């Protein structure tokens, strides 16, 4: 997997989150590379966490579904962690 592909996935999650929240400037996505996968850690403003998660987690599940499709295409597993206030990046 190339660095460009990793940046593109990072930017994809960032843009989806920015479209959902009231404070797009507060959206942060950090990547943590592990042996077989890459974890994308999403942090938004505290009042926007519910918007990113959605009712019964539907929005978060949808973003994870998109990441699953990207994972299949790039042959590299991506997972999404949505960080809440007090969680470590």
N, C-alpha and C positions, 0 to 999 in steps of 0.2 A: 504494500500500500504506500502510495506516495504522500509526501507532506501536503501537497496541493489538495488531494482528496480529503485529508483529515481537516484541513482548514475549511473546505467547502461544507463538510458535515457540521462543523462547529458553527459556521455562519448560517446554515440552514436553520438550526435550532434557535439561534439568536434572533433571526428575522421572524420566525413563527411566534416566539415569545413576545417580541416587540409589538406584533400585530394584536396580541391578546390583552396587553396590560394598559393601565392608565399612565404609568411612568416608564416609557420605553428607555429612557436614559439610565435607569437603574438595573437593566437586564445585564447579567454577567454570565458567561459560559466559560467554564474551565475544563480542560481535558486532562484525564489521568490515564496514561497508557499502562496496561497490565500485560501479562504474557499473551493471552489469547483474545483480549478485547480492549476496548477503549471506553472509559466511563466519562460521560458528559455531565458535568455538575452545573445545574441551572439555578441561579439565584436571582430573585426579583424583589421588588419593594415588599415589605411585610403586608400591606393592604392588597397586593396583587397576587398573592400565593393562591388564593381561592380561584381566581380567574384562570390561572395556568393549570390547576388541577381539575377544575370543572365539577359539575354535579356528579356525585358518585365516581369521580375519577375518570370521567369519560374523555375530557380534553387531554389529560395526561396519557391515557391509553391510546388515543389517536396519534399523538406525537410519537409515542413508542412504536406504534404500528408503522409509521413512516420511517422511523429509524430501522425497523426490521427489514423493510423493503430495501433501504439503502445498504444495509448489512449484506443482504443477499447479492446485490449488484456488485459491491466492492469486495465481497468475500472476506469481510472483516466484521466482527461483532461489535456493535455499539449498544450501550445501555444508557439510560437517562436517570439521573437522580435529581429530584427537585428539593433544593435545600430550603429549610425554613429558618426563621430567626434563631440564632444560637447554634445552628449546625455549622460544622467546620467545612471549609472548601477543601 
